[in-house]
Amino acid sequence: MKELVEVIAKSLVTHPDQVVVTETEKENTLVLELRVAPDDMGKIIGKQGRIAKALRTIVKVAATKTEKKVVVDILQ
């Protein structure tokens, strides 16, 4: 999952070298924290959060095989 989020995020931003994804596992939940450069936040979130929602949907679909809940947090 981490690699999936990283590849998608790097393709969207201006500074792909500053994309950092950390993965934390808690019981039945996998938490992915996405950090990007401050000027790339708008590109990751998108108008009215559409890009962020699409990213979370893609990850949720990919996670159905693992039977774990996956949460994508976008941090500054």
Phi and psi restraints in degrees (range 20) as a CNS / XPLOR table:
assign (resid 1 and name C) (resid 2 and name N)
       (resid 2 and name CA) (resid 2 and name C) 1.0 -57.1 20.0 2
assign (resid 2 and name N) (resid 2 and name CA)
       (resid 2 and name C) (resid 3 and name N) 1.0 -44.3 20.0 2
assign (resid 2 and name C) (resid 3 and name N)
       (resid 3 and name CA) (resid 3 and name C) 1.0 -65.7 20.0 2
assign (resid 3 and name N) (resid 3 and name CA)
       (resid 3 and name C) (resid 4 and name N) 1.0 -37.4 20.0 2
assign (resid 3 and name C) (resid 4 and name N)
       (resid 4 and name CA) (resid 4 and name C) 1.0 -62.0 20.0 2
assign (resid 4 and name N) (resid 4 and name CA)
       (resid 4 and name C) (resid 5 and name N) 1.0 -48.4 20.0 2
assign (resid 4 and name C) (resid 5 and name N)
       (resid 5 and name CA) (resid 5 and name C) 1.0 -63.1 20.0 2
assign (resid 5 and name N) (resid 5 and name CA)
       (resid 5 and name C) (resid 6 and name N) 1.0 -41.5 20.0 2
assign (resid 5 and name C) (resid 6 and name N)
       (resid 6 and name CA) (resid 6 and name C) 1.0 -63.1 20.0 2
assign (resid 6 and name N) (resid 6 and name CA)
       (resid 6 and name C) (resid 7 and name N) 1.0 -44.5 20.0 2
assign (resid 6 and name C) (resid 7 and name N)
       (resid 7 and name CA) (resid 7 and name C) 1.0 -64.9 20.0 2
assign (resid 7 and name N) (resid 7 and name CA)
       (resid 7 and name C) (resid 8 and name N) 1.0 -44.5 20.0 2
assign (resid 7 and name C) (resid 8 and name N)
       (resid 8 and name CA) (resid 8 and name C) 1.0 -64.3 20.0 2
assign (resid 8 and name N) (resid 8 and name CA)
       (resid 8 and name C) (resid 9 and name N) 1.0 -46.1 20.0 2
assign (resid 8 and name C) (resid 9 and name N)
       (resid 9 and name CA) (resid 9 and name C) 1.0 -63.3 20.0 2
assign (resid 9 and name N) (resid 9 and name CA)
       (resid 9 and name C) (resid 10 and name N) 1.0 -42.9 20.0 2
assign (resid 9 and name C) (resid 10 and name N)
       (resid 10 and name CA) (resid 10 and name C) 1.0 -64.6 20.0 2
assign (resid 10 and name N) (resid 10 and name CA)
       (resid 10 and name C) (resid 11 and name N) 1.0 -29.6 20.0 2
assign (resid 10 and name C) (resid 11 and name N)
       (resid 11 and name CA) (resid 11 and name C) 1.0 -77.2 20.0 2
assign (resid 11 and name N) (resid 11 and name CA)
       (resid 11 and name C) (resid 12 and name N) 1.0 -16.4 20.0 2
assign (resid 11 and name C) (resid 12 and name N)
       (resid 12 and name CA) (resid 12 and name C) 1.0 -95.5 20.0 2
assign (resid 12 and name N) (resid 12 and name CA)
       (resid 12 and name C) (resid 13 and name N) 1.0 -26.6 20.0 2
assign (resid 12 and name C) (resid 13 and name N)
       (resid 13 and name CA) (resid 13 and name C) 1.0 -95.8 20.0 2
assign (resid 13 and name N) (resid 13 and name CA)
       (resid 13 and name C) (resid 14 and name N) 1.0 166.1 20.0 2
assign (resid 13 and name C) (resid 14 and name N)
       (resid 14 and name CA) (resid 14 and name C) 1.0 -82.4 20.0 2
assign (resid 14 and name N) (resid 14 and name CA)
       (resid 14 and name C) (resid 15 and name N) 1.0 -33.1 20.0 2
assign (resid 14 and name C) (resid 15 and name N)
       (resid 15 and name CA) (resid 15 and name C) 1.0 -113.7 20.0 2
assign (resid 15 and name N) (resid 15 and name CA)
       (resid 15 and name C) (resid 16 and name N) 1.0 77.9 20.0 2
assign (resid 15 and name C) (resid 16 and name N)
       (resid 16 and name CA) (resid 16 and name C) 1.0 -66.1 20.0 2
assign (resid 16 and name N) (resid 16 and name CA)
       (resid 16 and name C) (resid 17 and name N) 1.0 -20.2 20.0 2
assign (resid 16 and name C) (resid 17 and name N)
       (resid 17 and name CA) (resid 17 and name C) 1.0 -71.8 20.0 2
assign (resid 17 and name N) (resid 17 and name CA)
       (resid 17 and name C) (resid 18 and name N) 1.0 -15.9 20.0 2
assign (resid 17 and name C) (resid 18 and name N)
       (resid 18 and name CA) (resid 18 and name C) 1.0 -98.9 20.0 2
assign (resid 18 and name N) (resid 18 and name CA)
       (resid 18 and name C) (resid 19 and name N) 1.0 7.8 20.0 2
assign (resid 18 and name C) (resid 19 and name N)
       (resid 19 and name CA) (resid 19 and name C) 1.0 -80.9 20.0 2
assign (resid 19 and name N) (resid 19 and name CA)
       (resid 19 and name C) (resid 20 and name N) 1.0 124.5 20.0 2
assign (resid 19 and name C) (resid 20 and name N)
       (resid 20 and name CA) (resid 20 and name C) 1.0 -130.5 20.0 2
assign (resid 20 and name N) (resid 20 and name CA)
       (resid 20 and name C) (resid 21 and name N) 1.0 127.2 20.0 2
assign (resid 20 and name C) (resid 21 and name N)
       (resid 21 and name CA) (resid 21 and name C) 1.0 -120.1 20.0 2
assign (resid 21 and name N) (resid 21 and name CA)
       (resid 21 and name C) (resid 22 and name N) 1.0 123.2 20.0 2
assign (resid 21 and name C) (resid 22 and name N)
       (resid 22 and name CA) (resid 22 and name C) 1.0 -112.3 20.0 2
assign (resid 22 and name N) (resid 22 and name CA)
       (resid 22 and name C) (resid 23 and name N) 1.0 143.0 20.0 2
assign (resid 22 and name C) (resid 23 and name N)
       (resid 23 and name CA) (resid 23 and name C) 1.0 -117.3 20.0 2
assign (resid 23 and name N) (resid 23 and name CA)
       (resid 23 and name C) (resid 24 and name N) 1.0 127.1 20.0 2
assign (resid 23 and name C) (resid 24 and name N)
       (resid 24 and name CA) (resid 24 and name C) 1.0 -128.2 20.0 2
assign (resid 24 and name N) (resid 24 and name CA)
       (resid 24 and name C) (resid 25 and name N) 1.0 132.7 20.0 2
assign (resid 24 and name C) (resid 25 and name N)
       (resid 25 and name CA) (resid 25 and name C) 1.0 -112.0 20.0 2
assign (resid 25 and name N) (resid 25 and name CA)
       (resid 25 and name C) (resid 26 and name N) 1.0 127.2 20.0 2
assign (resid 25 and name C) (resid 26 and name N)
       (resid 26 and name CA) (resid 26 and name C) 1.0 -130.4 20.0 2
assign (resid 26 and name N) (resid 26 and name CA)
       (resid 26 and name C) (resid 27 and name N) 1.0 114.6 20.0 2
assign (resid 26 and name C) (resid 27 and name N)
       (resid 27 and name CA) (resid 27 and name C) 1.0 45.7 20.0 2
assign (resid 27 and name N) (resid 27 and name CA)
       (resid 27 and name C) (resid 28 and name N) 1.0 -105.7 20.0 2
assign (resid 27 and name C) (resid 28 and name N)
       (resid 28 and name CA) (resid 28 and name C) 1.0 -102.4 20.0 2
assign (resid 28 and name N) (resid 28 and name CA)
       (resid 28 and name C) (resid 29 and name N) 1.0 10.8 20.0 2
assign (resid 28 and name C) (resid 29 and name N)
       (resid 29 and name CA) (resid 29 and name C) 1.0 -122.7 20.0 2
assign (resid 29 and name N) (resid 29 and name CA)
       (resid 29 and name C) (resid 30 and name N) 1.0 138.7 20.0 2
assign (resid 29 and name C) (resid 30 and name N)
       (resid 30 and name CA) (resid 30 and name C) 1.0 -112.8 20.0 2
assign (resid 30 and name N) (resid 30 and name CA)
       (resid 30 and name C) (resid 31 and name N) 1.0 120.7 20.0 2
assign (resid 30 and name C) (resid 31 and name N)
       (resid 31 and name CA) (resid 31 and name C) 1.0 -106.0 20.0 2
assign (resid 31 and name N) (resid 31 and name CA)
       (resid 31 and name C) (resid 32 and name N) 1.0 123.2 20.0 2
assign (resid 31 and name C) (resid 32 and name N)
       (resid 32 and name CA) (resid 32 and name C) 1.0 -111.1 20.0 2
assign (resid 32 and name N) (resid 32 and name CA)
       (resid 32 and name C) (resid 33 and name N) 1.0 120.0 20.0 2
assign (resid 32 and name C) (resid 33 and name N)
       (resid 33 and name CA) (resid 33 and name C) 1.0 -104.5 20.0 2
assign (resid 33 and name N) (resid 33 and name CA)
       (resid 33 and name C) (resid 34 and name N) 1.0 122.1 20.0 2
assign (resid 33 and name C) (resid 34 and name N)
       (resid 34 and name CA) (resid 34 and name C) 1.0 -106.9 20.0 2
assign (resid 34 and name N) (resid 34 and name CA)
       (resid 34 and name C) (resid 35 and name N) 1.0 124.1 20.0 2
assign (resid 34 and name C) (resid 35 and name N)
       (resid 35 and name CA) (resid 35 and name C) 1.0 -120.3 20.0 2
assign (resid 35 and name N) (resid 35 and name CA)
       (resid 35 and name C) (resid 36 and name N) 1.0 134.3 20.0 2
assign (resid 35 and name C) (resid 36 and name N)
       (resid 36 and name CA) (resid 36 and name C) 1.0 -133.6 20.0 2
assign (resid 36 and name N) (resid 36 and name CA)
       (resid 36 and name C) (resid 37 and name N) 1.0 171.1 20.0 2
assign (resid 36 and name C) (resid 37 and name N)
       (resid 37 and name CA) (resid 37 and name C) 1.0 -62.2 20.0 2
assign (resid 37 and name N) (resid 37 and name CA)
       (resid 37 and name C) (resid 38 and name N) 1.0 147.4 20.0 2
assign (resid 37 and name C) (resid 38 and name N)
       (resid 38 and name CA) (resid 38 and name C) 1.0 -54.9 20.0 2
assign (resid 38 and name N) (resid 38 and name CA)
       (resid 38 and name C) (resid 39 and name N) 1.0 -36.5 20.0 2
assign (resid 38 and name C) (resid 39 and name N)
       (resid 39 and name CA) (resid 39 and name C) 1.0 -79.0 20.0 2
assign (resid 39 and name N) (resid 39 and name CA)
       (resid 39 and name C) (resid 40 and name N) 1.0 -6.0 20.0 2
assign (resid 39 and name C) (resid 40 and name N)
       (resid 40 and name CA) (resid 40 and name C) 1.0 -99.0 20.0 2
assign (resid 40 and name N) (resid 40 and name CA)
       (resid 40 and name C) (resid 41 and name N) 1.0 -2.2 20.0 2
assign (resid 40 and name C) (resid 41 and name N)
       (resid 41 and name CA) (resid 41 and name C) 1.0 -58.7 20.0 2
assign (resid 41 and name N) (resid 41 and name CA)
       (resid 41 and name C) (resid 42 and name N) 1.0 -42.0 20.0 2
assign (resid 41 and name C) (resid 42 and name N)
       (resid 42 and name CA) (resid 42 and name C) 1.0 -63.2 20.0 2
assign (resid 42 and name N) (resid 42 and name CA)
       (resid 42 and name C) (resid 43 and name N) 1.0 -32.8 20.0 2
assign (resid 42 and name C) (resid 43 and name N)
       (resid 43 and name CA) (resid 43 and name C) 1.0 -72.8 20.0 2
assign (resid 43 and name N) (resid 43 and name CA)
       (resid 43 and name C) (resid 44 and name N) 1.0 -32.2 20.0 2
assign (resid 43 and name C) (resid 44 and name N)
       (resid 44 and name CA) (resid 44 and name C) 1.0 -78.5 20.0 2
assign (resid 44 and name N) (resid 44 and name CA)
       (resid 44 and name C) (resid 45 and name N) 1.0 -39.0 20.0 2
assign (resid 44 and name C) (resid 45 and name N)
       (resid 45 and name CA) (resid 45 and name C) 1.0 -79.3 20.0 2
assign (resid 45 and name N) (resid 45 and name CA)
       (resid 45 and name C) (resid 46 and name N) 1.0 -43.6 20.0 2
assign (resid 45 and name C) (resid 46 and name N)
       (resid 46 and name CA) (resid 46 and name C) 1.0 78.8 20.0 2
assign (resid 46 and name N) (resid 46 and name CA)
       (resid 46 and name C) (resid 47 and name N) 1.0 171.9 20.0 2
assign (resid 46 and name C) (resid 47 and name N)
       (resid 47 and name CA) (resid 47 and name C) 1.0 -66.5 20.0 2
assign (resid 47 and name N) (resid 47 and name CA)
       (resid 47 and name C) (resid 48 and name N) 1.0 126.4 20.0 2
assign (resid 47 and name C) (resid 48 and name N)
       (resid 48 and name CA) (resid 48 and name C) 1.0 55.5 20.0 2
assign (resid 48 and name N) (resid 48 and name CA)
       (resid 48 and name C) (resid 49 and name N) 1.0 25.8 20.0 2
assign (resid 48 and name C) (resid 49 and name N)
       (resid 49 and name CA) (resid 49 and name C) 1.0 76.0 20.0 2
assign (resid 49 and name N) (resid 49 and name CA)
       (resid 49 and name C) (resid 50 and name N) 1.0 18.3 20.0 2
assign (resid 49 and name C) (resid 50 and name N)
       (resid 50 and name CA) (resid 50 and name C) 1.0 -66.4 20.0 2
assign (resid 50 and name N) (resid 50 and name CA)
       (resid 50 and name C) (resid 51 and name N) 1.0 -41.5 20.0 2
assign (resid 50 and name C) (resid 51 and name N)
       (resid 51 and name CA) (resid 51 and name C) 1.0 -66.8 20.0 2
assign (resid 51 and name N) (resid 51 and name CA)
       (resid 51 and name C) (resid 52 and name N) 1.0 -44.1 20.0 2
assign (resid 51 and name C) (resid 52 and name N)
       (resid 52 and name CA) (resid 52 and name C) 1.0 -61.7 20.0 2
assign (resid 52 and name N) (resid 52 and name CA)
       (resid 52 and name C) (resid 53 and name N) 1.0 -41.9 20.0 2
assign (resid 52 and name C) (resid 53 and name N)
       (resid 53 and name CA) (resid 53 and name C) 1.0 -64.5 20.0 2
assign (resid 53 and name N) (resid 53 and name CA)
       (resid 53 and name C) (resid 54 and name N) 1.0 -42.1 20.0 2
assign (resid 53 and name C) (resid 54 and name N)
       (resid 54 and name CA) (resid 54 and name C) 1.0 -64.4 20.0 2
assign (resid 54 and name N) (resid 54 and name CA)
       (resid 54 and name C) (resid 55 and name N) 1.0 -41.0 20.0 2
assign (resid 54 and name C) (resid 55 and name N)
       (resid 55 and name CA) (resid 55 and name C) 1.0 -60.7 20.0 2
assign (resid 55 and name N) (resid 55 and name CA)
       (resid 55 and name C) (resid 56 and name N) 1.0 -45.2 20.0 2
assign (resid 55 and name C) (resid 56 and name N)
       (resid 56 and name CA) (resid 56 and name C) 1.0 -65.0 20.0 2
assign (resid 56 and name N) (resid 56 and name CA)
       (resid 56 and name C) (resid 57 and name N) 1.0 -36.8 20.0 2
assign (resid 56 and name C) (resid 57 and name N)
       (resid 57 and name CA) (resid 57 and name C) 1.0 -65.5 20.0 2
assign (resid 57 and name N) (resid 57 and name CA)
       (resid 57 and name C) (resid 58 and name N) 1.0 -44.1 20.0 2
assign (resid 57 and name C) (resid 58 and name N)
       (resid 58 and name CA) (resid 58 and name C) 1.0 -61.1 20.0 2
assign (resid 58 and name N) (resid 58 and name CA)
       (resid 58 and name C) (resid 59 and name N) 1.0 -43.9 20.0 2
assign (resid 58 and name C) (resid 59 and name N)
       (resid 59 and name CA) (resid 59 and name C) 1.0 -66.7 20.0 2
assign (resid 59 and name N) (resid 59 and name CA)
       (resid 59 and name C) (resid 60 and name N) 1.0 -39.1 20.0 2
assign (resid 59 and name C) (resid 60 and name N)
       (resid 60 and name CA) (resid 60 and name C) 1.0 -63.4 20.0 2
assign (resid 60 and name N) (resid 60 and name CA)
       (resid 60 and name C) (resid 61 and name N) 1.0 -41.6 20.0 2
assign (resid 60 and name C) (resid 61 and name N)
       (resid 61 and name CA) (resid 61 and name C) 1.0 -65.7 20.0 2
assign (resid 61 and name N) (resid 61 and name CA)
       (resid 61 and name C) (resid 62 and name N) 1.0 -42.0 20.0 2
assign (resid 61 and name C) (resid 62 and name N)
       (resid 62 and name CA) (resid 62 and name C) 1.0 -66.3 20.0 2
assign (resid 62 and name N) (resid 62 and name CA)
       (resid 62 and name C) (resid 63 and name N) 1.0 -25.9 20.0 2
assign (resid 62 and name C) (resid 63 and name N)
       (resid 63 and name CA) (resid 63 and name C) 1.0 -84.0 20.0 2
assign (resid 63 and name N) (resid 63 and name CA)
       (resid 63 and name C) (resid 64 and name N) 1.0 -8.5 20.0 2
assign (resid 63 and name C) (resid 64 and name N)
       (resid 64 and name CA) (resid 64 and name C) 1.0 -62.4 20.0 2
assign (resid 64 and name N) (resid 64 and name CA)
       (resid 64 and name C) (resid 65 and name N) 1.0 -28.5 20.0 2
assign (resid 64 and name C) (resid 65 and name N)
       (resid 65 and name CA) (resid 65 and name C) 1.0 -71.4 20.0 2
assign (resid 65 and name N) (resid 65 and name CA)
       (resid 65 and name C) (resid 66 and name N) 1.0 -30.1 20.0 2
assign (resid 65 and name C) (resid 66 and name N)
       (resid 66 and name CA) (resid 66 and name C) 1.0 -85.7 20.0 2
assign (resid 66 and name N) (resid 66 and name CA)
       (resid 66 and name C) (resid 67 and name N) 1.0 -11.6 20.0 2
assign (resid 66 and name C) (resid 67 and name N)
       (resid 67 and name CA) (resid 67 and name C) 1.0 57.5 20.0 2
assign (resid 67 and name N) (resid 67 and name CA)
       (resid 67 and name C) (resid 68 and name N) 1.0 32.9 20.0 2
assign (resid 67 and name C) (resid 68 and name N)
       (resid 68 and name CA) (resid 68 and name C) 1.0 -121.2 20.0 2
assign (resid 68 and name N) (resid 68 and name CA)
       (resid 68 and name C) (resid 69 and name N) 1.0 151.0 20.0 2
assign (resid 68 and name C) (resid 69 and name N)
       (resid 69 and name CA) (resid 69 and name C) 1.0 -81.7 20.0 2
assign (resid 69 and name N) (resid 69 and name CA)
       (resid 69 and name C) (resid 70 and name N) 1.0 132.9 20.0 2
assign (resid 69 and name C) (resid 70 and name N)
       (resid 70 and name CA) (resid 70 and name C) 1.0 -118.3 20.0 2
assign (resid 70 and name N) (resid 70 and name CA)
       (resid 70 and name C) (resid 71 and name N) 1.0 128.9 20.0 2
assign (resid 70 and name C) (resid 71 and name N)
       (resid 71 and name CA) (resid 71 and name C) 1.0 -116.3 20.0 2
assign (resid 71 and name N) (resid 71 and name CA)
       (resid 71 and name C) (resid 72 and name N) 1.0 129.8 20.0 2
assign (resid 71 and name C) (resid 72 and name N)
       (resid 72 and name CA) (resid 72 and name C) 1.0 -109.4 20.0 2
assign (resid 72 and name N) (resid 72 and name CA)
       (resid 72 and name C) (resid 73 and name N) 1.0 115.5 20.0 2
assign (resid 72 and name C) (resid 73 and name N)
       (resid 73 and name CA) (resid 73 and name C) 1.0 -105.5 20.0 2
assign (resid 73 and name N) (resid 73 and name CA)
       (resid 73 and name C) (resid 74 and name N) 1.0 131.2 20.0 2
assign (resid 73 and name C) (resid 74 and name N)
       (resid 74 and name CA) (resid 74 and name C) 1.0 -103.6 20.0 2
assign (resid 74 and name N) (resid 74 and name CA)
       (resid 74 and name C) (resid 75 and name N) 1.0 114.8 20.0 2
assign (resid 74 and name C) (resid 75 and name N)
       (resid 75 and name CA) (resid 75 and name C) 1.0 -112.1 20.0 2
assign (resid 75 and name N) (resid 75 and name CA)
       (resid 75 and name C) (resid 76 and name N) 1.0 157.9 20.0 2
